[in-house]
Amino acid sequence: MAKILKFSGHDFDLLRPDDTAWSIIDIAHGLSNLCRYAGHTTEFYSVAQHCVVMSRHVPQRLALTALFHDAAEALVGDMPTPLKALLEGYRTIETSGDGGPSGCGHRGAYQATHITRRRAEGVKDSSINRELAVLSAAINNARYHLEWNLPNPVQGRMLKDPEGRVRWISQEDAVLLLEAARASRSPYLADLIVLALNKGMRREEMLGLEWCRVDLQAGLIRLEARHTKAGKRRSVPLNRAAREAVISRERFRAKHCPVSPWVFCRKNGERIREARKGFLAACAKAEIADFCFHDLRHTCAAWLVSAGVPLTDVRDLLGHSTVSMTERYAYLAPERVRSAVAVLDEVAESRLSHV
């Protein structure tokens, strides 16, 4: 066996080179760490940089080919041309990789190979889509800013994302979870869970919350665009339970770290950055399985929709960019649909009464 472990964690068999085993990630990583001209340069000049330069000095229709013309060197190294001519095996391996991943020259072929490989590795379609989106963004950037005439094989070929996970717990399970959190060694955990259950805020929105953005008199938490995933500012009203949780944090701050700017902080005033370990321990003690911290946000939404709150109001509270993201909870409000179709009965009865 003559295998090399690539940066991506996969093996490459030098004696049985297979052009489908090449990936852009491995090529970029390998070439960027390899110096051109066997290192005989006044400053470090990587093979990756050389490939980019070459792609800019050829006709646009050949730019992609030029970009990958030394792709094989990501695994076999950069060797002076006179030595290459003496090593037949080297040329065989180099030829298998020159031109980049299998199908780079054919629209749609590369991502088909990538998708097949990643699915075989157990990667979900949503994760594969994010990987393809990075490639698509890089190609579009080169087309727009560098004016390269490159085809984008990803456009129109993204996988259909599966319906998002919706895991939520009942009010009874929530009580058990809070009891376990209050009995834990984390003095902030119960308050964090209460705020998540009642406001549906994201973990980073809460752990990064500063006192200057909390208005107890108005009963509001203010989130600026830089604090939200959607990049839009929003205000989160405090109900009684959420207000009590914030006041609990205020008492903790006054006792231990009165100058700390963070709502969720340690005794020394430092911001709490992670609550995963304590949360999972509380779930285990409450015997709640398959439940992660983000599911508290789903739980808040599920409770609101089940109580008859309009989806648009739930969208605004959770900070969804579109109502379509909130519609995943619509099935929890069958009465809304039942009331809608009941209108047809009223219409039919009205017409029959005039016959």
Protein Blocks (a to p, Z undefined) as FASTA:
>chain_A
ZZdddfkopacdfklccfklpcfklmmmmmmmpcehhhpafbdcdfklmmmmmmmmccfk
lmmmmmmmmmmmmmnopadfklmmmmmklmmmmmmmgopaehklpghklmmmmmmmmmmn
opafklmmmmmmmmmmmmmmmmmmnopacddfkgopaccddddddddddfklmmmmmmmm
mmmmbfklmmmmmmmmmnopafklmmmpcfklccfknopacddfklpmnlpacdddddfk
lmmmmmmmmmmmmmmmmmbcbfbdcfkopacfbfklmmmmmmmmnopghiafklmmmmmm
mmmmmnopafklmmmmnopabfklmmmmmmmmmmlmmmmmmmmmmmmmmmmmmZZ
